[in-house]
Amino acid sequence: MKFINLLINEHVLKAELALNEATADNIVELCRTYLQLLAEYRDRLRGLRNMPEIDIAQTSALGRELVEQARKAVRESVEVTVREHNRTTALLKSFILITNRQAAETLNALKFKDAENWEASSSGVHRILSKESPKFRLAVMGSNKIVTTEPALSEQPGPSGSHSAGPGIEHLNFYRSYREEPGINDRSVEKLTVEEAVDIASRLRREAYIDCKITFFK
């Protein structure tokens, strides 16, 4: 095998090109393939550093210089390969090893659902919904009853063609009284489980990397 083929590995280069053209759906698998080839290439290069002295190099100044240059090229190739392996490892981990807190930070950084108020908790990730949100719900404290703003009022025809309040009036009255506490009762919570939050964060990170090369590792 030619020496240049040992320094420039065709399989590694093809794996790098494939990773550069990855999608959010296949980037994790391509990272793993690239890492495996980089590890094999790195080990092969390290073996070259221990190659024995060439007899003629011991008596030839030019020979010694050429051997030293070859070893320098091997050392530099090893260094480049190690850096690339470390970078790709960090990239892969940023996609598959995400904590609950990191998921909340990712959702905020990438404005999932146009929101930046996601918070992590022991049960998952949540955000406060304002009363203007279409998902706004008010939970009755101390009971399992859920009061919604829809429908707030049910109308039924009266005897003379007028309308009187139907069953929905109780909900409307409660809604009016419950929302009187500012900052507490006029808001609700959208929740994600830990698994849901991590899955969403992973997808958002992969898409951000594919589209804009945004990374979530140092």
PyMOL commands that set and color helices and strands:
alter all, ss='L'
color gray80, all
select helices_A, chain A and resi 3-7+10-20+27-48+55-59+61-96+100-109+112-114+169-178+194-212
alter helices_A, ss='H'
color red, helices_A
select strands_A, chain A and resi 119-121+124-130+137-139+146-148+155-157+163-165+187-193
alter strands_A, ss='S'
color yellow, strands_A
deselect
rebuild
show_as cartoon
